[in-house]
Each structure stands twice: as structure tokens, then as C-alpha cells.
Amino acid sequence: MALVVQKYGGTSVADAERIKHVARRVAARRRQGDDLVVVVSAMGDTTDELIALAHQVSPEPEARELDLLLSTGEVVSCTLLAMALKALGQPAVALTGAQAGIGTDRRYGRARILRVDPSRIRSHLAEGRIVVVAGFQGITEEMDITTLGRGGSDTTAVALAAALGAERCEIYTDVEGIYTADPRIEPRARKLERISYEEMLELASQGARVMHSRAVELGWAYKVPIYVASSFSDAPGTLICEGGEEMEQRNRVMGIAHDSDVGRITVRGVPDRPGIAAAIFGPLAEAGISVDTIVQNASVERLTDLTFTVSRADLKRAAALVEPVAREIGASAVLTDDHLAKVSVVGAGMQSAPGYAARMFRALYEAGINIELITTSEIRITCLIDAGRVPEAVRALHQAFELEQG
């Protein structure tokens, strides 16, 4: 008998029939002898509908009340799934994030999990129940409800798996696993049998939507194997785990990621002296704006250009914070661009083998795609390109690295 944490996304529980379908899957797994904790997202577009409703009654809903409102979406899902399981003769109990022992900080809308007390879940499991938990939420020390932001239900599931010492965490969604590229763009994309935490973290960070980087990072930290599969079929999925010894023998590029949610800010004529970067990025950090790529040109006559990217939704707010700082430090201009996207090649071992960057750049050149900016890590090369050229870039790179062949 194994303890397994499962998570079902919003499309998997979008209506009553799909909830009953999930209940049948969970019940069948329970009959095989496994102990189960099941984390669920809100039904379909419930979260977006609740946000729209909040803005109908208030132009700027207060963050605390908004979190409390949004948390109800997952509560509806978990209670309905528990009811469906009981209708199938399976003992089950529904718990909110707070009841499941998930403690967070007070950053409403983007709270971080600080601790998990799994004692109540363990008690229910010991009594033979399937435990259904509302994802995406937790509670502060002051007993206020918080939501975890993007990837919150995945993060909830992995955190519970780590706290419970589960055999693995299974993420069920509307795709059958992790692919070498988005199959909606590249029909020849190949489903991966397994991928390392490090590679999956890079893919997720660079735009792959199947898993959120927070959940992958948590799984890596606590060595929780994460299995990604479809809730609509029995096709085998992808296991995210520690890299095996065979990793050095294969094609070192594992996949192509893309992200169109990119806004670029360039601060021109920045004085090249200590403290300038802190002055620019400090206000962004205080405002909770995440900065991704950062590139600084070589200094000429003690002046340089500083370029960085943020999400497109944060671009205007970030520029408004940077502009007064730019004036204070004597920079010449602040420029913005919201027509860019990132395309990345990711694979363990790329840093120890020559030629990968040249191969990527040549593939984009031959496709007639201009590169605006380049950044790298040990296992990733990322290029900023025109957002309208993303499909061509993904297909060109997938072919260049022969990813359809495995």
C-alpha cells in the first residue's frame, strides 16, 4: 500500500459529469489499495468569474476580501468531489487549505507556504478515508485566508506530498504529459517518459504551462517524484524526478519552451557606479514585480544601458516605478516594448558540449527570425524575438535539434 497525492486541474472538474468521472478514477485507485489525498482546483473558469464579479461591486477589491472570495472556488470543487466519492461507497472527507494545515505568509494573492501540519490528514487516512483538499489556498497565523497565486494547486499538492512523505505526487490535467514542445504549435512534438527536476524547472520558468515552476522547485527540494498525466485518458504520462545516469548519453536538448508574456524595459544612459542596480530594482521588488532576464551593456564613458524583462501585465506598473528612479540617477531615457516573446532550448549537459548555441542561432537565422536579446544558464539558452514569430521559431528549433526522433 502506498500513499499518493493526486491533483486535478480546473478542466478535470469543470462540471458535475467531470467531477463524477474523477471520482470514479479516484475510487478505482483506492480499490487497488493506495491511500489517497486528492487536491482539486476550482471548476473551469470559476476563479476568473469570481474576479469579474468582485470588480462589478468594487473598482479595487481589497486583497484580503478578494482572497477569501477566490478561495471558495476550490472549496466548491473539493466538497462536490467528496460527495461524489461517498455516492460511490468510498469514505471521503473534504478539507479547506486551512483545515489541511497549510500555513502561509500574509501576501494576499501570492502567498507562500511557510509550514504544513499534516496531522489532521493523517488522522483521516488512518480511519480509511480519501482526503479531498481545496488547492490554491492556506491560512495565516492571524487566521486570514490567503491564495497562492499562479500554480497554487500544483504547489499545494507537492507541499502535501512532501509533508506526508508520499510515494509520489500525481498531477492530472488535460494533456498527457510533458512534451518536447507545445504540441499545439509543433505537431511532431514527442511526449517524454521522464525529465529531470532541473530541466523541468527551466522549461516551466521559460513558459511551459503544464507545470508551474514553484511546484517543480518544491518537488526538487524535497525529492518528491511528480507524475504528469491526463485525467481524460489512461495513456502513460511523464515522470519528473532526479536525472538518471543515461542522461549524458542522449540528445542534450530535452525540449523547446516559449513564453509570450514578456514586457521589456530598457534604461538608457545609466551611470556606471555602485548602487544603481539596487536603486532600480529595489522598488520593483517592494511592489512584488518579478524581474526575469537582466542584461547590462558594457560601459562606455561610464554610461551603460540596462535591459530587463517582466510579465506583460506588469509592464506599465514597472515602468511607472522605474521612470522616477531613472530621473534621480540621471539616466537618459526609459523605453518599453510589449511585442516580444521568449523561446528557449533546455537540456542537461549543454554546458559541457560545444555547438548548441550556434545551432540555435543558425536555425533562427535560416527561418528569418531576428534575435533581440540572448541569455543563458548552464542548461538553457533563451532568445527574445518578435512575438509574432514564436510558432515558426519553435518549429525551426524542434527540427534543428531533431527532437521528434528521441
C-alpha positions in Angstrom: 0.0 0.0 0.0 1.3 3.4 -1.0 0.4 6.9 0.0 -0.2 9.1 -3.1 -1.2 12.7 -3.5 -3.2 13.5 -6.7 -4.1 16.8 -8.1 -6.9 17.5 -10.6 -6.9 20.8 -12.5 -9.9 23.0 -13.3 -10.7 21.4 -16.7 -10.8 18.0 -15.0 -13.5 19.1 -12.6 -15.2 21.7 -14.8 -18.8 20.3 -14.3 -20.7 17.6 -12.5 -20.1 14.9 -15.1 -16.3 15.5 -15.0 -16.3 15.5 -11.2 -18.1 12.2 -11.2 -15.5 10.9 -13.8 -12.7 12.0 -11.4 -14.5 10.3 -8.5 -14.6 7.0 -10.5 -10.8 7.3 -11.2 -10.0 8.0 -7.6 -12.3 5.2 -6.3 -10.7 2.7 -8.7 -7.2 3.7 -7.4 -8.4 3.4 -3.8 -9.7 -0.1 -4.5 -6.1 -1.0 -5.7 -5.1 -0.4 -2.1 -3.4 3.1 -2.2 -4.1 5.7 0.4 -5.1 8.9 -1.4 -5.0 12.7 -0.8 -6.7 14.5 -3.7 -6.1 18.2 -4.3 -8.5 20.0 -6.6 -8.6 23.3 -8.4 -11.7 25.4 -8.9 -14.2 24.3 -11.5 -13.4 25.5 -15.0 -13.4 29.3 -15.2 -14.7 29.8 -11.7 -11.7 31.9 -10.5 -12.0 34.3 -13.4 -15.7 34.6 -12.9 -15.2 35.4 -9.2 -12.6 38.1 -10.0 -15.0 39.6 -12.6 -17.8 39.6 -10.0 -15.6 41.3 -7.4 -14.9 44.1 -9.9 -18.6 44.5 -10.5 -19.1 45.5 -6.9 -15.8 47.3 -6.3 -13.4 49.0 -8.7 -10.5 47.9 -6.5 -11.4 45.0 -4.3 -9.3 44.8 -1.1 -6.8 42.0 -1.3 -7.9 40.3 1.9 -11.6 40.0 0.9 -10.6 39.1 -2.6 -8.6 36.1 -1.4 -11.4 35.0 0.8 -13.8 35.2 -2.2 -11.5 33.3 -4.5 -10.8 30.5 -2.1 -14.5 29.5 -2.3 -13.9 28.1 -5.8 -11.7 25.3 -4.6 -14.0 24.7 -1.6 -16.9 24.0 -4.0 -14.8 21.6 -6.0 -13.5 19.6 -3.0 -16.9 19.3 -1.4 -18.5 18.1 -4.6 -15.8 15.5 -5.2 -16.1 14.2 -1.7 -19.9 13.9 -2.2 -19.3 12.0 -5.5 -16.9 9.6 -3.8 -19.3 8.9 -1.0 -22.0 8.2 -3.6 -19.7 5.5 -4.9 -19.4 4.0 -1.5 -16.0 5.4 -0.7 -15.4 7.1 2.7 -14.2 10.6 2.0 -13.8 14.0 3.7 -13.3 17.4 2.2 -10.9 19.9 3.8 -10.1 23.5 3.1 -6.5 24.5 2.9 -6.6 25.8 6.4 -8.2 22.6 7.7 -5.5 20.6 5.9 -2.8 22.5 7.9 -1.4 24.7 5.2 0.1 27.8 6.8 1.2 30.8 4.7 2.6 34.3 4.9 0.3 37.4 4.5 1.0 38.2 0.9 -2.6 38.1 -0.4 -3.0 36.8 -3.9 0.6 35.4 -4.0 1.1 33.8 -0.6 4.0 31.5 0.1 3.6 28.3 2.1 5.5 28.5 5.3 4.6 25.3 7.0 2.3 22.2 6.6 0.8 20.4 9.6 -0.5 17.1 8.1 -1.8 15.7 11.4 -5.5 16.0 10.6 -4.9 14.5 7.1 -3.0 11.6 8.7 -5.9 11.0 11.1 -8.4 10.8 8.4 -6.2 8.5 6.3 -5.8 6.2 9.3 -9.6 5.9 9.5 -9.7 4.8 5.9 -10.9 8.0 4.3 -9.9 9.6 1.0 -9.0 13.1 1.9 -10.0 15.8 -0.6 -8.2 19.1 -0.2 -9.0 22.5 -1.7 -5.9 23.7 -3.5 -4.6 27.2 -4.1 -5.1 28.4 -0.5 -3.9 28.5 3.0 -4.2 30.4 6.3 -2.0 32.9 8.1 -1.2 32.9 11.8 -3.8 35.6 12.2 -6.4 33.1 10.8 -6.9 35.0 7.5 -7.4 33.0 4.3 -4.8 33.5 1.5 -4.5 32.3 -2.0 -1.2 31.1 -3.5 -1.3 32.7 -7.0 -0.3 31.0 -10.2 0.3 27.3 -9.9 -1.2 27.4 -6.4 -3.0 24.0 -6.6 0.1 22.2 -8.0 2.1 23.8 -5.2 -0.4 22.7 -2.6 -0.2 19.1 -3.9 3.6 18.9 -3.9 3.8 20.5 -0.5 1.3 18.0 1.0 3.2 15.1 -0.7 6.5 16.4 0.9 4.9 16.8 4.4 3.2 13.4 4.2 6.2 11.6 2.8 4.1 10.4 -0.1 5.5 8.0 -2.6 4.8 10.5 -5.4 2.6 13.4 -6.4 0.4 12.9 -9.5 -0.7 15.9 -11.4 -3.7 15.2 -13.7 -4.6 17.8 -16.3 -5.9 18.0 -19.9 -2.6 17.0 -21.5 -1.0 13.6 -21.4 2.4 14.7 -20.1 5.4 16.8 -20.8 6.3 17.2 -24.5 9.5 18.3 -26.3 7.5 21.4 -27.4 3.9 22.7 -27.3 2.1 20.1 -29.5 -0.4 22.7 -30.5 2.4 24.5 -32.2 4.6 21.6 -33.2 2.5 18.5 -34.2 5.7 16.4 -34.2 6.4 17.1 -30.5 7.2 14.0 -28.6 5.9 13.1 -25.1 8.8 12.5 -22.7 8.8 9.4 -20.5 10.9 11.2 -17.8 12.6 14.5 -17.3 14.9 15.8 -14.5 13.7 18.4 -11.9 16.3 20.8 -13.2 15.2 20.6 -16.8 11.5 20.8 -15.9 12.2 23.8 -13.8 13.9 25.6 -16.7 11.1 24.6 -19.1 8.4 25.8 -16.6 10.3 29.1 -15.9 10.6 29.8 -19.6 6.9 29.3 -20.4 6.0 25.6 -20.4 2.4 25.8 -18.9 1.9 22.2 -17.9 3.7 22.6 -14.5 4.4 25.8 -12.6 8.0 26.4 -11.6 7.0 26.8 -7.9 5.7 23.3 -7.7 8.7 21.8 -9.5 11.1 23.7 -7.3 9.4 22.4 -4.2 9.4 18.8 -5.5 13.1 19.1 -6.3 13.9 20.5 -2.8 12.1 17.6 -1.1 12.8 14.9 -3.7 9.1 14.3 -4.4 8.7 12.4 -7.8 6.0 14.3 -9.8 4.0 12.4 -12.4 2.1 14.4 -15.0 -0.7 12.8 -17.0 -4.2 13.3 -18.4 -7.3 12.8 -16.4 -9.2 12.1 -19.6 -7.2 9.0 -20.7 -5.2 6.1 -19.4 -2.1 7.0 -21.5 1.2 6.9 -19.7 2.4 10.4 -18.6 5.8 11.9 -17.7 7.8 11.4 -14.5 9.7 14.4 -13.2 12.5 13.0 -11.0 16.2 13.0 -10.4 18.2 12.7 -13.6 19.4 9.1 -14.3 22.9 8.0 -15.4 21.7 7.7 -19.0 21.2 11.5 -19.2 24.8 12.1 -20.7 24.1 9.6 -23.5 21.1 11.2 -25.0 20.4 14.3 -27.0 21.3 17.1 -24.6 18.4 19.3 -25.6 15.3 18.0 -23.8 12.7 20.5 -25.0 11.7 23.8 -26.5 9.8 26.3 -24.3 8.2 29.6 -25.3 6.6 32.4 -23.4 4.7 35.3 -25.0 4.1 37.0 -21.7 7.1 39.3 -22.0 7.5 43.0 -21.5 10.9 44.7 -21.9 12.2 47.8 -20.2 15.5 49.4 -21.2 17.0 52.2 -19.1 19.3 54.2 -21.4 22.4 56.1 -20.3 22.7 54.7 -16.8 25.6 56.0 -14.8 28.1 53.1 -14.1 28.6 53.3 -10.4 27.8 51.2 -7.3 24.2 51.1 -6.0 22.5 52.0 -9.3 21.1 48.5 -9.9 19.8 48.4 -6.3 18.1 51.7 -6.8 16.3 50.5 -10.0 15.3 47.0 -8.8 14.5 47.8 -5.2 11.1 49.5 -5.9 10.2 46.6 -8.2 10.9 44.1 -5.5 8.9 46.1 -3.0 5.9 46.2 -5.4 6.1 42.4 -5.9 7.0 42.6 -9.5 9.1 39.7 -10.6 12.1 40.5 -12.9 13.2 37.8 -15.3 16.0 38.4 -17.8 18.6 41.2 -16.9 21.3 42.3 -19.4 23.7 45.2 -18.9 25.8 46.5 -21.8 29.5 47.2 -21.4 30.2 50.7 -20.0 31.2 53.4 -22.4 32.4 56.6 -20.9 31.0 55.4 -17.6 27.4 55.1 -19.0 25.6 51.9 -19.8 22.2 50.6 -20.9 20.3 48.3 -18.6 17.6 46.0 -20.0 15.3 43.6 -18.2 12.0 41.8 -18.7 8.8 41.5 -16.7 5.5 39.9 -17.4 3.4 41.9 -19.9 0.7 42.6 -17.3 3.3 44.3 -15.0 5.0 46.3 -17.8 3.1 49.6 -17.2 3.4 49.4 -13.5 7.1 48.6 -13.6 7.8 51.4 -16.0 6.0 53.8 -13.7 8.2 52.7 -10.8 11.4 52.9 -12.8 10.9 56.3 -14.5 11.3 58.4 -11.3 14.4 56.4 -10.3 15.8 56.9 -13.8 15.4 60.7 -13.4 17.0 60.7 -10.0 20.1 58.8 -11.2 20.5 60.9 -14.3 19.6 58.2 -16.9 18.7 59.5 -20.3 15.5 57.5 -21.1 13.2 54.6 -20.2 12.0 52.6 -23.2 9.4 49.8 -23.1 8.3 47.1 -25.6 5.4 44.7 -25.3 5.8 42.9 -28.7 8.4 40.4 -27.7 8.4 36.7 -26.6 11.0 34.2 -25.3 12.0 31.0 -27.0 14.4 28.6 -25.2 16.2 25.4 -25.7 16.6 23.4 -22.5 18.7 20.3 -21.7 21.1 19.0 -19.0 24.7 18.8 -20.0 24.5 21.6 -22.7 27.3 23.5 -20.9 29.7 20.6 -21.3 29.2 20.2 -25.1 30.0 22.8 -27.8 27.9 23.9 -30.6 24.4 24.2 -29.1 24.2 28.0 -29.1 25.5 28.2 -32.7 22.9 25.5 -33.8 20.1 27.5 -32.2 21.2 30.8 -33.7 21.6 29.3 -37.2 18.2 27.7 -37.0 16.6 31.1 -36.2 18.6 32.9 -38.8 17.6 30.4 -41.5 14.0 31.0 -40.5 14.5 34.7 -40.9 13.9 35.4 -37.2 15.8 38.3 -35.7 17.2 37.8 -32.1 16.6 40.9 -29.9 18.4 39.6 -26.8 20.2 36.4 -25.6 20.6 35.0 -22.1 21.9 31.6 -20.9 22.1 29.3 -17.9 24.0 26.1 -17.5 21.2 24.1 -19.1 19.3 26.8 -21.1 19.7 29.2 -24.0 17.0 31.9 -24.3 16.4 34.3 -27.2 14.0 37.3 -27.2 12.2 37.5 -30.6 9.2 39.2 -32.1 6.1 37.7 -30.5 4.5 37.0 -33.9 7.3 34.7 -34.9 7.0 32.2 -32.0 5.4 29.4 -33.9 8.0 29.5 -36.6 10.8 29.6 -34.1 9.5 26.7 -32.1 9.1 24.5 -35.2 12.5 25.5 -36.5 14.3 24.7 -33.3 12.4 21.4 -32.8 13.6 20.4 -36.2 17.2 21.7 -35.8 17.7 19.6 -32.6 15.8 16.6 -34.1 13.6 16.3 -31.0 11.0 14.2 -32.8 13.4 11.4 -33.0 14.1 10.9 -29.3 
